[in-house]
Amino acid sequence: MSEPLSIESDAVRTFAATQEGVAGQIAAAGDMDTVTHVAAMTPVFGVIGADYLAMFAAAQVLHAKDINELSGKVDNLGKHAFGTAAVIDDSDSSFSNLLGSLGNQIGG
């Protein structure tokens, strides 16, 4: 025998809002100024460390790109959760209206 399924759409909305907030925090963490970081390290490493600085800059750009992709995925999760909550509410309302209509037809 299967267990009944119960979903609180307000809880799903809370989850969605949290995910969108987390996405914003992740995006802020990925918003780094790689040019300034490399420029600040150039006097320390000088000409000898130019290869290292170039690789560091490339790695930092890729890291920022990955962070922004993660932020987008988390934001997408939040948007889909909001959509799911709307579908749940719509389905509950439609089913409730159908049951009310059937109840009225049989004399409820």
C-alpha positions in Angstrom: 0.0 0.0 0.0 1.4 3.4 -1.0 1.8 6.3 1.4 -0.2 9.4 0.7 1.8 12.3 -0.8 1.4 15.7 0.9 3.2 18.8 -0.4 3.2 22.2 1.2 3.5 24.7 -1.6 4.5 27.5 0.8 7.5 25.3 1.9 8.4 24.8 -1.8 8.3 28.6 -2.3 10.5 29.1 0.8 13.0 26.6 -0.7 12.8 28.5 -4.0 13.4 31.9 -2.4 16.4 30.4 -0.5 17.9 29.0 -3.6 17.6 32.3 -5.5 19.3 34.0 -2.5 22.1 31.5 -2.5 22.5 31.9 -6.2 23.0 35.6 -5.6 25.6 34.9 -2.9 27.5 32.5 -5.2 27.4 35.1 -8.0 28.9 37.7 -5.7 31.6 35.3 -4.7 32.5 34.7 -8.4 32.5 38.4 -9.2 36.3 38.8 -8.9 38.5 41.3 -10.6 41.3 39.1 -12.1 43.1 42.0 -13.7 43.5 43.8 -10.4 44.7 40.5 -8.7 47.3 39.9 -11.3 48.4 43.5 -11.4 48.9 43.4 -7.6 51.1 40.3 -7.9 53.2 41.5 -10.8 55.7 43.5 -8.8 56.2 40.5 -6.5 56.9 38.0 -9.3 58.3 40.4 -11.9 59.5 39.2 -15.3 60.7 35.8 -14.0 57.1 35.0 -12.7 55.3 36.2 -15.9 54.5 32.6 -16.9 53.1 31.8 -13.5 51.0 35.0 -13.5 49.6 34.1 -16.9 48.6 30.6 -15.8 47.2 32.1 -12.5 45.1 34.6 -14.5 43.8 31.9 -16.8 42.9 29.6 -13.8 41.2 32.5 -12.0 39.1 33.3 -15.1 38.1 29.7 -15.4 37.3 29.5 -11.7 35.1 32.7 -12.0 33.3 31.1 -15.0 32.6 27.9 -13.1 31.3 29.9 -10.1 29.0 31.8 -12.4 27.7 28.6 -14.0 27.0 27.2 -10.6 25.1 30.4 -9.6 23.0 30.0 -12.8 22.2 26.4 -12.0 21.2 27.2 -8.4 19.1 30.2 -9.6 17.4 27.9 -12.2 16.6 25.4 -9.4 14.9 28.2 -7.5 12.9 29.3 -10.6 11.8 25.7 -11.2 10.8 25.3 -7.6 8.6 28.4 -7.9 7.0 27.0 -11.0 6.5 23.6 -9.2 4.7 25.4 -6.3 2.4 27.1 -8.8 1.6 23.8 -10.5 0.9 22.2 -7.2 -1.5 25.0 -6.2 -3.2 24.9 -9.6 -3.6 21.1 -9.5 -5.0 21.2 -5.9 -7.5 23.9 -6.9 -8.6 22.1 -10.0 -9.0 18.8 -8.1 -10.9 20.5 -5.3 -13.2 22.1 -7.8 -13.8 18.8 -9.6 -14.6 17.1 -6.3 -17.0 19.9 -5.3 -18.7 19.6 -8.7 -19.0 15.8 -8.4 -20.3 16.2 -4.8 -23.0 18.6 -6.0 -24.0 16.2 -8.8 -24.6 13.4 -6.4 -26.5 15.5 -4.0 -23.7 16.6 -1.6 
